[in-house]
Amino acid sequence: MAYVAVKGGQEAIEASLKLLEYRKIEHGDQLQIAAIEANMKLLVDQVMSEASLYAPNLAARALRQAEGSVEEAVFLLRAYRSTLERMGYSEIIDTAKDMLVQRRISAAFKDIPGGQMLGATYDYMHRLIDFSDEDEHHEQVQQLLAEFASEGNDFKTAELRKYEKVSDYLQNQGILNKLPEDNTEPIDMTKKVLEFPTKRSERLQILSRGMSQSLMAFAYSIIRGYGAAHPTVGELRVGNVPIYYADENDSDDPYYLGKVEITEAEMYIPKTVKKNGKEEMEIEIGYGFVYGRNETKAISMGILDYGLEEGNKELPTGDEEFVLYHIDSIESTGFLSHLKLPHYVTFQSKLDSIRKTHERGED
């Protein structure tokens, strides 16, 4: 058997695309790109992270085109990214020295050097739908902004600070082991096929652009029982970091390209080790780093980083092939979407096998 050409297929596809465009506008004008970028910021950040391209305006545009479908928007943005020219690599970012912090907390300590900074977060609000802005107009928004300003809440011009890492503080106290500095050049996973076993730089890149909900589910499974680890947020920080690019001919005077917002998490995981025939407890650190404000993903990434570093293949989350192959949005969406394409030949062959089995049984 072979695939049978369907007459009029192209016409049906074009009609489908026209209908899609109609569905987007049948209830009125489309959302403005600027409105999506401003009011759906966390969604925009998620798309940028999974597409591994920091471009808020393009992420907002992709979301509008995809009718809010995250996986479709990621596909669009990552496809666009593949058309861009690779200019080079930016300078190394040191978040302890360079990051201007908007939010910084630690669940491991009540007091940390520099203090806790709650910043903007949903953590402390009631999970109740707010109907107060149902009839909110431009004039009312301006009035609210004026009220914030009159109360001395100048959020826009508030001075951001740089903070020492909590882990550095613990290392200086001798509580955490000081790790040797490793300046090995990371492997660029956008230029090679994933091969096993992987190095940590490869795993961190794939985790950083993995599907947020997949990372959350896998990380939860570690806490729930597949790994039996109970991590603690050593430090979670959200802020802006500057990006510099150094020309090969003038590396001492790098160009400032701009700033990006990132979320960084260091997860503390207790581990029992044997030293001199005795069992002792140590603290291991799992690391998460993602574009934009996405705290759940950064925490999940830190937990999975630890699980993959441990590499216990008796556990699903310790098997790098299982984890890394199943968290990519494009791979997952692409394979599931292909199930909607014609499978007439293979399915008919299965039906033929079933019929022949039934016929033999009747004989």
Secondary structure, DSSP 4 states (H G I P E B T S, - for coil): --PPPPTTHHHHHHHHHHHHHHHHHTTSSPPPHHHHHHHSHHHHHHHHHHHT---HHHHHHHHHHTTT-HHHHHHHHHHHHTTS-----PPPP-HHHH-EEEEEE-SS-SS-TT--B--S-STTS------TTTT--HHHHHHHHHHHHHTT---TTPPPB----HHHHHHHTTSSPPPPP--PPPP-TTSS---SSPPHHHHHHHHHTS-HHHHHHHHHHHHHTSS----EEEEEEEEEEEEEEEETTEEEEEEEEEEEEEEEEEEEEEEEEEETTEEEEEEEEEEEEEESS-HHHHHHHHHHHHHHHHT-TTSGGG-HHHHHHSS-HHHHHHHHHHTTS--HHHHHHHHHHHHHHHHHHH-
